[in-house]
Amino acid sequence: MSQHQLSFSLLERLRAFDSPTISNTVEHFRLRDQMTGYATNELVCQFPDLKPMVGFPLTCTVDTTRPGDDRPSRVDKLFDAVEAAPKPCVIVIQHTGHDRARCCYLGDMFTSTMENPGCVGVVTDGNGRDKPGIQNRTLEFQLFPTG
């Protein structure tokens, strides 16, 4: 059995536990200081009825608030990264622009495009749109945006 298969097996077993249980375990074994590792209360689970989201993190930074048409589009590079990442993967997006309240990274087309190559969700300090469209287009894609 390869290391990737072992990791996938572990991910599937982790799906049986909620986030507080995982956090308590990490703290019990002193894998990090108890005061680190917290997300802000701005992150909101958009689909709480779905099973827990578990996957390998794929991190990136994004700015959708820079004015003008000279912004480089990197969605194709993100799609390539998702295709190359271990599965299942979770995209973790950090906003780097000047106006986080006005940013938007994902919607129904983005999520369905990322779900096909094996992404199971997005965690971001940015915003999304079209929650009903996402629910209609995807099966188990989870979102944790700030707005």
N, C-alpha and C positions, 0 to 999 in steps of 0.2 A: 504494500500500500504506500503510495507516495505521500510526501509531506502535505501537498495540497489537499489530498483526500482526507488526511487526518484533520487538517484545519477545517475543511468543509463539514466533516462529521462533528467536530467540536462546535461549530457555528450552529448546526442543527440542534444540538443538545442545549445550547444556550438559549434558544428560542423558547424553551419551557419556563424560563425565569423572567421576572419583571426587572426593570431597571434598578429599583431600590435594593433588591436582593443581590444583584451583581455588585452594586456600589458597596453594600455592607461587606461582601466577601473580599473585595479589593482592600477595604479598610482593615478588616480583620487580619489579613496577611501582611499588612503594612507595606503594600506595594507602592504606595505614594502617601504623602502627607494628607491627613484628613481634610485639610482646608483647601485642597486643590481638586480639580476634576469636576467642578459643578458647572452646569449650564445656567444661563440666566432664566428668569421666569418669563422672558419675552418669547422663548421658543414654545410653540404650541403644536401639539399633535393634531393634524388635520383629520385623520381617519382613525379614531380610537377603537373602532370595532374590528379593525384588521388585526391579525396576529402580530406579535412583536417583530419589529424589523431588526434583522441581524445580517451583517455583511462586512466585507473588508473595506476599510475607508479609502476613498480616492479624493484627495484634497486639491482644491484650486482656489485662486483669488479672481474676483470679477469686479468690474466697474461698469455699470449701465447708466451712470448719471453724468458722464463727461459729455458736455455739449458738442454738437457738430457731427458731421458725417464721417469724420476721420477716425472714428473708433475702430480698432481692429476687431474683427469677429473671430472668435476662437471656438465656436460651437463645434465645428468640424474636428478640431483637435481634442476637445473634450469627448466627443463621440469615439474617436480613435482610442483615447485613453481608457474609456469604459470597455471597449471591445478587448483591449489588451490586459485589463485588470483581472485579478482572480475573482471568481464568481462565488456567491453573489457579492456585489459591491454597493456601497453607499457613497454618494457624492456629498462631500462636505465643502460648502462654498463660503468663503469669507469675503465680505464686501470691502473694497478698497477705495471706493469713490468718496466724493465730498458730501453726498446727501443720501444717507442710508434710508431715510423715510420715503424717498422717491424712487428707489431702485426696484427693479423687477427682473427676476432670473428665470422663472419657470411658469409654465402654463400647461394646457392640455397637450399641445403638440410636442413640447419639450419632454414632458414626462413619458409620453408614449414612445418617443424616439429613443429615450435612454433606457426604457424598460426592455425593449426588444433584445439588446445585446447582454442583458443580465443585471442591470442596475435595479435595486429594490427600493430605493428611496433617496431623499435629499434632506440634509440638515444644513440650514443656512441662517446667517444673521441678516438676511435680506428678505425680500417679499416675493410672493407669487401671485398668480391670478387664475381665474376660471376654475375654482374648486369643483363646481358641478360637472364641467367638461372633463376634468381629470378623473372624477369618479366614474363617468360614463365610458372613458376610453381605456382605462387600465384595470387590471385585476387585483393586484396586491401592492401597488406602489404607494409608499408612505411618505409623508411630507412633515417636516418640522421647520417651518419658517417663523420669522418674527412677525410677519404681517401678510 
